[in-house]
């Protein structure tokens, strides 16, 4: 695998091995109904051609994990990171004993990759993928746009599943069995595809402001504080699920005052999740929030911080522990605005 100076230095055709991905599978007679009561999106509307962003929360509405949910054959798959996934897996199994569902860490069943759209369009990569999925399905992925309802185009076969990643750097996420992974690995070994480590995808996710939770941030933020609603990862009209009352109240009463923002700094800097950021207010500085995700490239540092949701790209920030490092947040690639609902629900 190759290191990279910056995201701007990436070639148009590349692949990233997603070594930090965790894949949780649910299978069984009550898999759908059980997961419907657990995560923020409507599983009853998740068809075989769709993937969605999701959040999995505790009963206080604090986020255990974020990622993608989709189907593969008879399974429901939650695709997240190892740290968050271990928390979600434990909690899913805790309550799953009361349902007819098998809940497993299925990470070893699949090899996970991010492949840029331009790479998919090349003859070699398209030919390889067309041996794993139908040629028409591969074309459908390349032609897809993300609709307003957040449904991400997805295809599947016995070899695995592939769906549009919905990132600023356009590409697909591919989850493949052993035979399918050999096809991609052979392209990497023959240098047909430039291959990069997980941190490159982490930087792409941060650039796209797709926040994830890990470490002390697990069960710290309501999903709207990390912009899950902006990725259409919350269906506010679905029935009850873990944390639904808090998530709904935050939406309908307009109570959320926090949001996730991305930053880019020149150089490979000593920045860690949990570090504090300060915001300049006149001649003074005040604590603004904490860093959530970090990706270190050779000459570039990307991070996401959770700040007040009225933050703008003109607000100067600095690291609380190293105030020589100053930075401005990047403009968000989507809208986080959510007006309070006029609906008042009466309680009996």
HELIX and SHEET records of a PDB file:
HELIX    1   1 UNK A    7  UNK A    9  5                                   3    
HELIX    2   2 UNK A   31  UNK A   36  1                                   6    
HELIX    3   3 UNK A   43  UNK A   45  5                                   3    
HELIX    4   4 UNK A   82  UNK A   96  1                                  15    
HELIX    5   5 UNK A  107  UNK A  109  5                                   3    
HELIX    6   6 UNK A  117  UNK A  121  1                                   5    
HELIX    7   7 UNK A  123  UNK A  132  1                                  10    
HELIX    8   8 UNK A  135  UNK A  143  1                                   9    
HELIX    9   9 UNK A  178  UNK A  189  1                                  12    
HELIX   10  10 UNK A  198  UNK A  207  1                                  10    
HELIX   11  11 UNK A  215  UNK A  217  5                                   3    
HELIX   12  12 UNK A  223  UNK A  226  5                                   4    
HELIX   13  13 UNK A  228  UNK A  231  5                                   4    
HELIX   14  14 UNK A  244  UNK A  252  1                                   9    
SHEET    1   A11 UNK A 102  UNK A 105  0                                        
SHEET    2   A11 UNK A  21  UNK A  27 -1                                        
SHEET    3   A11 UNK A  75  UNK A  81 -1                                        
SHEET    4   A11 UNK A  63  UNK A  72 -1                                        
SHEET    5   A11 UNK A  50  UNK A  57 -1                                        
SHEET    6   A11 UNK A 152  UNK A 157 -1                                        
SHEET    7   A11 UNK A 160  UNK A 164 -1                                        
SHEET    8   A11 UNK A 171  UNK A 176 -1                                        
SHEET    9   A11 UNK A 111  UNK A 116 -1                                        
SHEET   10   A11 UNK A  14  UNK A  17 -1                                        
SHEET   11   A11 UNK A 194  UNK A 196  1                                        
SHEET    1   B 6 UNK A 258  UNK A 266  0                                        
SHEET    2   B 6 UNK A 300  UNK A 308 -1                                        
SHEET    3   B 6 UNK A 284  UNK A 296 -1                                        
SHEET    4   B 6 UNK A 276  UNK A 281 -1                                        
SHEET    5   B 6 UNK A 316  UNK A 319 -1                                        
SHEET    6   B 6 UNK A 322  UNK A 328 -1                                        
END                                                                             
